[in-house]
Amino acid sequence: MRSRKCLVALMMFSLSVLGACASDEEPNMHPPSPETSTPPTACSEPENPYSDEGGHSAGFEWGAKNGGPCGGNSTSFREGCEEYLMQVSTYEQCIR
């Protein structure tokens, strides 16, 4: 009688385990393949974030044309130029 109870318990346990494994969702046991993996975030080329035609925008445009160094008497011009150089650096690191 005891062996019958053990056999029934074993069968019940086996069925519950098999039922859990028979779900529609299979566990992912393998790393994603290159075709299914999420691509890295796209690299953004430098873009002038300043909407005005003031010193920041002029400095950004100057930096894009000349590449630096960022000098001059205007703080906003220098900040705009430095913003361009920072974006270029970030972009170059991203595409490597």
Sequence and secondary structure as in RCSB ss.txt:
>XXXX:A:sequence
MRSRKCLVALMMFSLSVLGACASDEEPNMHPPSPETSTPPTACSEPENPYSDEGGHSAGFEWGAKNGGPCGGNST
SFREGCEEYLMQVSTYEQCIR
>XXXX:A:secstr
 HHHHHHHHHHHHHHHHHHHHTSSS    S   TTTS              SSSHHHHHHHHHHHH     SS H
HHHHHHHHHHHHHHHHHHHH 
